[in-house]
Amino acid sequence: MKETFIKINQYIKNHMWFIAPAAIVTGIILGDNLSPYRYLAIYIFSFLTFTGSIEMRLTDFKRIVKKPLPIFVFILYSHIILPVLGFLLSSIFFKNNKDIILGYILLLSGPVAIVSFIWSDIYNGDGALSLSMIIVDTLVTPILMPIMAKILIGDSIKINIGGMMVSLCFMVVIPLILGLSINEFSKGKAKENVALYLQPFGKLALFIALSLTISKTSKTILSLHFEDTYILLFNISLTAIAFVLGYYNQFKMIDEKERISVACGVGLRNNTVTLIIATTYYSSVTAIPIIAGLLFQQFLASTFCKELFSHNKKKKQ
C-alpha cells in the first residue's frame, strides 16, 4: 500500500503543471453550476495547507533563527519591493483599471507557495531555509498583504483588511500550526505514517478549490478578447523579475544555496489563496491577473529554475 501511494505522489508531482490549467478549464465550463458549492473552497484549501504542513518540523526552523538574513531578504522582496514594483508598473500599463492594479498587488504580496520547497530541493537549495520561509511567511502574510494593498491602492477601492486577515488565517495559519504541531508532537512519525497518504487527496483538494473559485469568474474570463493577452505577457515579465531579483539580490552574506531558496520563495506565490481572497472580497476583474499567474506558474518556475540554477542541479546529481 505504501509503495502504491509513493508512486501516485511521484506521478502527481511530475504532472503538477497540469493541475491548475485543468482546474481553470473545469471552473470556466461549469461556471454558475458550481455556485452552491463555492463556499467550500476556503475549507478545502485549509485541508490542502494541512496536508503540506504536516511534513514540517520546528527543528527545520531552529537553525535559521541563528542566521535570519535570508528570511529578512525574502520578506523584503516578497511583501515590499515586488508589490510596490508591481503597483508602479501596472499603474503605467493599466492606469484606468484600478481592479486590475489591485489584482497585481494581491498577486505579488500573497503567501509563498509550498511547492517552492520542491523546486528549491530539485536545484540543491537550502531545504531548512525553504521550510522556514513557508512558516514565517504564513504567519506574516495575513498582516502584510492587506496592509500593502491598503497603502498602495488607497481609497479608490475599499480594502477589507479584517476580512482578508481572517480568511488568510483560516486558510493558511491555523492549518499550518495544526499540521506542524501534530508532526512535532509525534516526533516526525506523522510525516512518515500520515502525510504520505494525505498528499494525493491534497492535490485533489487543490483541483477542487481552484475549480470552485474560478467558476465565479467564468463570465468575466469568457468575455475577454484576444488583445487582453497582454495581461499574460505582463505576468510572465513580473515572474521573471521576481526570480531574478530573488537570486541576484544585493546581500552578499547569502550563499548560493540560500539564494536559490530565496529566489524560489520570491518567485512562487500561493496564487490559489490569493484568488480566493480576490473573488471573495473584490470584483471578478481583480482575479484576472491572478488567474493568468495560475495558468503558467509551474511552467515558468521550471523555465527560470533551469536557466538560473542548472549548474546546481548538476552538482547534486
C-alpha positions as CSV (number, residue, x, y, z in Angstrom):
1,M,0.0,0.0,0.0
2,K,2.8,2.4,1.0
3,E,4.7,1.9,-2.3
4,T,1.5,2.5,-4.3
5,F,1.0,5.9,-2.6
6,I,4.6,6.8,-3.2
7,K,4.2,6.1,-6.9
8,I,0.9,8.0,-7.0
9,N,2.5,11.0,-5.3
10,Q,5.5,11.0,-7.6
11,Y,3.3,10.8,-10.6
12,I,1.2,13.8,-9.4
13,K,4.4,15.8,-8.7
14,N,5.6,15.1,-12.2
15,H,2.4,16.5,-13.6
16,M,1.8,19.4,-11.2
17,W,1.9,21.8,-14.2
18,F,-1.3,20.2,-15.5
19,I,-3.5,20.6,-12.4
20,A,-4.0,24.4,-12.4
21,P,-4.9,24.7,-16.2
22,A,-7.3,21.7,-15.9
23,A,-9.0,23.2,-12.8
24,I,-9.3,26.6,-14.6
25,V,-10.9,25.0,-17.6
26,T,-13.3,22.9,-15.4
27,G,-14.3,26.0,-13.5
28,I,-15.0,28.0,-16.6
29,I,-17.0,25.3,-18.2
30,L,-19.2,24.5,-15.2
31,G,-19.5,28.2,-14.2
32,D,-22.6,29.0,-12.2
33,N,-23.4,25.3,-11.8
34,L,-20.8,25.3,-9.1
35,S,-22.2,28.4,-7.3
36,P,-24.0,26.3,-4.5
37,Y,-20.6,24.9,-3.5
38,R,-18.3,27.9,-3.8
39,Y,-18.3,28.5,-0.1
40,L,-16.4,25.2,0.4
41,A,-13.3,26.5,-1.4
42,I,-11.9,28.1,1.8
43,Y,-12.4,24.8,3.8
44,I,-11.0,22.7,1.1
45,F,-7.9,24.8,0.8
46,S,-7.4,24.7,4.6
47,F,-7.2,20.9,4.2
48,L,-4.6,21.4,1.4
49,T,-2.4,23.6,3.7
50,F,-2.7,21.0,6.5
51,T,-1.5,18.2,4.2
52,G,1.6,20.2,3.3
53,S,2.4,21.4,6.8
54,I,2.2,18.0,8.4
55,E,5.6,17.3,6.8
56,M,7.3,20.2,8.6
57,R,9.1,20.3,12.0
58,L,10.3,23.1,14.2
59,T,13.8,21.6,14.0
60,D,13.9,22.9,10.4
61,F,13.3,26.4,11.7
62,K,15.8,26.5,14.7
63,R,19.0,26.7,12.6
64,I,17.6,29.5,10.5
65,V,16.9,31.6,13.6
66,K,20.6,31.9,14.2
67,K,21.0,33.4,10.7
68,P,17.9,35.4,9.9
69,L,19.2,37.5,7.0
70,P,17.8,35.3,4.2
71,I,14.4,35.3,5.8
72,F,14.6,39.1,6.0
73,V,15.6,39.4,2.4
74,F,12.8,37.1,1.4
75,I,10.2,39.1,3.3
76,L,11.6,42.4,2.0
77,Y,11.3,41.3,-1.7
78,S,8.1,39.4,-1.4
79,H,6.0,41.8,0.6
80,I,7.5,45.2,0.0
81,I,9.7,45.6,-3.1
82,L,7.7,43.4,-5.5
83,P,4.2,44.7,-4.6
84,V,5.5,48.3,-4.9
85,L,7.1,47.4,-8.3
86,G,4.0,45.6,-9.5
87,F,1.9,48.6,-8.5
88,L,4.1,51.1,-10.3
89,L,4.3,49.0,-13.5
90,S,0.6,48.1,-13.6
91,S,-0.3,51.7,-12.9
92,I,1.6,52.6,-16.1
93,F,0.1,49.9,-18.3
94,F,-3.4,49.7,-16.7
95,K,-3.8,53.2,-15.4
96,N,-7.6,53.3,-15.9
97,N,-8.3,50.0,-14.3
98,K,-8.0,50.0,-10.5
99,D,-9.3,46.5,-10.2
100,I,-6.5,45.1,-12.4
101,I,-3.9,47.1,-10.5
102,L,-5.3,45.7,-7.2
103,G,-5.1,42.2,-8.7
104,Y,-1.4,42.6,-9.3
105,I,-0.8,44.0,-5.8
106,L,-2.6,40.9,-4.3
107,L,-0.7,38.6,-6.7
108,L,2.7,39.9,-5.7
109,S,2.0,40.2,-2.0
110,G,0.3,36.8,-1.5
111,P,1.8,33.9,0.6
112,V,4.7,31.8,-0.6
113,A,3.8,28.6,-2.4
114,I,4.5,25.4,-0.5
115,V,5.7,24.0,-3.9
116,S,8.7,26.4,-3.7
117,F,10.3,23.9,-1.3
118,I,10.1,21.3,-4.1
119,W,11.8,23.5,-6.7
120,S,14.4,24.5,-4.2
121,D,15.1,20.9,-3.4
122,I,15.5,19.9,-7.0
123,Y,18.2,22.5,-7.6
124,N,20.0,21.8,-4.3
125,G,18.8,24.9,-2.4
126,D,18.7,25.2,1.4
127,G,15.8,22.9,2.4
128,A,15.6,24.2,6.0
129,L,15.5,27.7,4.8
130,S,12.7,27.0,2.3
131,L,10.6,25.4,5.0
132,S,11.4,28.3,7.4
133,M,10.3,30.8,4.8
134,I,7.0,29.0,4.4
135,I,6.4,29.0,8.2
136,V,7.3,32.7,8.7
137,D,5.5,33.9,5.5
138,T,2.4,32.0,6.5
139,L,2.4,33.9,9.8
140,V,3.2,37.4,8.5
141,T,1.1,37.4,5.2
142,P,-2.3,37.9,6.9
143,I,-0.8,41.2,8.3
144,L,1.4,42.4,5.4
145,M,-0.8,41.5,2.4
146,P,-3.9,43.6,3.3
147,I,-1.8,46.5,4.7
148,M,0.3,46.7,1.5
149,A,-2.9,46.6,-0.6
150,K,-4.4,49.5,1.5
151,I,-1.2,51.6,1.3
152,L,-0.8,51.2,-2.5
153,I,-4.3,51.3,-3.7
154,G,-5.5,54.0,-1.2
155,D,-9.2,54.7,-1.0
156,S,-10.0,54.2,-4.7
157,I,-11.1,50.6,-3.8
158,K,-12.3,49.6,-0.3
159,I,-9.8,47.2,1.1
160,N,-11.4,44.7,3.6
161,I,-8.3,44.3,5.9
162,G,-10.2,42.5,8.6
163,G,-11.9,40.0,6.2
164,M,-8.6,39.3,4.4
165,M,-6.8,38.6,7.7
166,V,-9.5,36.3,8.9
167,S,-9.6,34.3,5.6
168,L,-5.8,34.0,5.4
169,C,-5.6,32.9,9.0
170,F,-8.3,30.2,8.4
171,M,-6.8,29.0,5.1
172,V,-3.1,29.0,5.9
173,V,-2.1,30.0,9.5
174,I,-4.4,27.7,11.5
175,P,-3.9,24.5,9.4
176,L,-0.2,25.1,9.2
177,I,0.1,25.4,13.0
178,L,-2.1,22.3,13.4
179,G,-0.1,20.2,10.9
180,L,3.2,21.4,12.3
181,S,2.1,20.6,15.9
182,I,1.0,17.1,15.0
183,N,4.2,16.2,13.3
184,E,6.3,17.9,16.1
185,F,4.5,16.0,18.9
186,S,4.7,12.7,17.0
187,K,8.5,13.4,16.6
188,G,8.2,13.2,12.9
189,K,6.2,10.0,12.7
190,A,3.2,11.8,11.3
191,K,5.2,12.7,8.2
192,E,6.2,9.1,7.7
193,N,2.8,7.5,8.5
194,V,0.2,10.1,7.7
195,A,1.5,12.7,5.2
196,L,2.2,10.2,2.5
197,Y,-1.4,9.0,2.4
198,L,-2.9,12.5,2.6
199,Q,-0.8,14.0,-0.3
200,P,-2.9,12.7,-3.2
201,F,-6.0,14.0,-1.5
202,G,-4.3,17.3,-1.0
203,K,-3.7,17.6,-4.8
204,L,-7.3,16.7,-5.4
205,A,-8.3,19.4,-2.9
206,L,-6.2,21.9,-4.9
207,F,-8.1,20.9,-8.1
208,I,-11.5,21.3,-6.4
209,A,-10.7,24.5,-4.7
210,L,-9.4,26.1,-7.9
211,S,-12.4,24.9,-9.9
212,L,-14.9,26.3,-7.4
213,T,-13.1,29.6,-7.2
214,I,-12.6,30.0,-11.0
215,S,-16.3,29.3,-11.6
216,K,-17.1,32.7,-10.0
217,T,-15.1,34.4,-12.7
218,S,-16.1,32.3,-15.7
219,K,-18.3,35.0,-17.3
220,T,-15.5,37.6,-16.9
221,I,-12.9,35.2,-18.5
222,L,-15.2,34.3,-21.4
223,S,-15.8,38.0,-22.1
224,L,-12.0,38.7,-22.5
225,H,-10.7,39.5,-26.0
226,F,-7.6,38.5,-27.8
227,E,-6.0,41.8,-27.2
228,D,-6.3,41.1,-23.4
229,T,-3.4,38.6,-23.8
230,Y,-1.0,41.4,-22.9
231,I,-2.1,40.7,-19.3
232,L,-0.5,37.3,-19.6
233,L,2.7,38.7,-21.1
234,F,2.8,41.2,-18.2
235,N,2.5,38.4,-15.7
236,I,5.4,36.5,-17.4
237,S,7.6,39.6,-17.1
238,L,6.7,40.0,-13.4
239,T,7.5,36.4,-12.7
240,A,10.9,36.7,-14.4
241,I,11.6,39.9,-12.4
242,A,10.7,38.1,-9.2
243,F,13.1,35.2,-9.8
244,V,15.9,37.4,-11.0
245,L,15.6,39.8,-8.0
246,G,15.4,37.0,-5.6
247,Y,18.5,35.3,-6.9
248,Y,20.6,38.3,-7.7
249,N,19.8,40.2,-4.6
250,Q,22.4,42.6,-3.2
251,F,23.0,40.9,0.1
252,K,26.5,39.3,-0.3
253,M,26.2,37.4,3.0
254,I,23.8,35.0,1.5
255,D,25.4,31.9,0.0
256,E,24.4,30.0,-3.2
257,K,22.1,27.5,-1.6
258,E,20.3,30.3,0.2
259,R,20.0,32.4,-2.9
260,I,18.3,29.5,-4.7
261,S,15.8,29.1,-1.9
262,V,15.1,32.8,-1.6
263,A,14.6,33.0,-5.4
264,C,12.1,30.2,-5.4
265,G,10.3,31.7,-2.5
266,V,10.1,35.2,-4.1
267,G,9.2,33.8,-7.5
268,L,6.5,31.3,-6.5
269,R,3.3,32.6,-4.8
270,N,0.3,30.7,-3.5
271,N,-2.0,32.0,-6.2
272,T,-4.9,29.8,-5.1
273,V,-5.1,31.5,-1.7
274,T,-4.8,34.9,-3.4
275,L,-7.5,34.0,-5.9
276,I,-9.9,33.0,-3.2
277,I,-9.2,36.3,-1.4
278,A,-9.8,38.3,-4.7
279,T,-13.0,36.5,-5.6
280,T,-14.4,36.7,-2.0
281,Y,-13.8,40.4,-1.4
282,Y,-13.4,42.1,-4.8
283,S,-14.7,42.1,-8.3
284,S,-14.1,39.2,-10.8
285,V,-11.9,41.6,-12.8
286,T,-9.4,41.7,-9.9
287,A,-9.0,38.0,-10.2
288,I,-7.8,38.1,-13.9
289,P,-4.1,38.8,-13.2
290,I,-4.1,36.0,-10.5
291,I,-5.7,33.5,-12.9
292,A,-3.1,34.4,-15.5
293,G,-0.4,33.7,-12.9
294,L,-2.0,30.4,-12.0
295,L,-2.1,29.2,-15.6
296,F,1.7,29.2,-16.2
297,Q,3.3,29.5,-12.8
298,Q,4.7,25.9,-12.8
299,F,5.9,26.1,-16.4
300,L,7.6,29.4,-15.7
301,A,9.1,28.0,-12.5
302,S,10.6,25.1,-14.5
303,T,12.0,27.5,-17.1
304,F,13.5,30.1,-14.8
305,C,14.9,27.5,-12.4
306,K,16.5,25.7,-15.3
307,E,18.1,28.9,-16.6
308,L,19.3,30.2,-13.2
309,F,20.1,27.1,-11.2
310,S,21.0,24.4,-13.7
311,H,24.6,24.3,-12.5
312,N,23.4,23.4,-9.1
313,K,21.3,20.6,-10.3
314,K,24.3,19.0,-12.0
315,K,26.3,19.3,-8.7
316,K,23.5,17.4,-6.9
317,Q,23.5,14.7,-9.5
